[in-house]
Amino acid sequence: MIKDHKELKSKHSYVNIHQWIYYHFGVATECINPDCKYKNPKRFEWALIKGRKYERKIENFIMLCPSCHRKYDYVEETGRKLSKANVGKIMSLESRRKMSIAKKGIVFTKEHKRNLSLSKTKYYRVLHLKHN
């Protein structure tokens, strides 16, 4: 995490190292995760390997699709920060259900999505009837 402008200018800052990677190795071109569910993602990213430091060494980085990169970088602390950020926000019923399901680790199937959209339709019908 960049703390001040001096760190931003240092040769080992996040921004400078990523610029160095792009200059010397170009953009990431594939996802090296063998369990990746996305066959043809539109873009790829360079990800820092866990336990390594931000240095100008290509062996410290791997190529991943954005989805795999987020999953690779996700830690429990990230989840807690996101939960705190959402405290007090007004969310739709559908958003709350999706977050609840995601927190339980359930993968959305076509049936889940259909049920959510049906319940959303019923929810809006009830709201419409209450206001008329």
Long-range contacts (C-beta under 8 A, 24 or more apart in sequence): 11-56, 12-54, 12-55, 12-56, 13-54, 14-54, 17-54, 17-55, 17-56, 18-46, 20-56, 21-46, 21-58, 21-61, 24-58, 25-58, 28-63, 28-64, 29-63, 30-63, 31-63, 31-64, 31-65, 31-68, 32-62, 32-63, 32-64, 33-64, 33-65, 33-68, 33-72, 36-64, 36-65, 36-67, 36-68, 37-67, 38-65, 38-67, 38-68, 41-65, 41-66, 41-67, 45-69, 47-72, 47-73, 92-120, 93-119, 93-120, 93-123, 94-119, 94-120
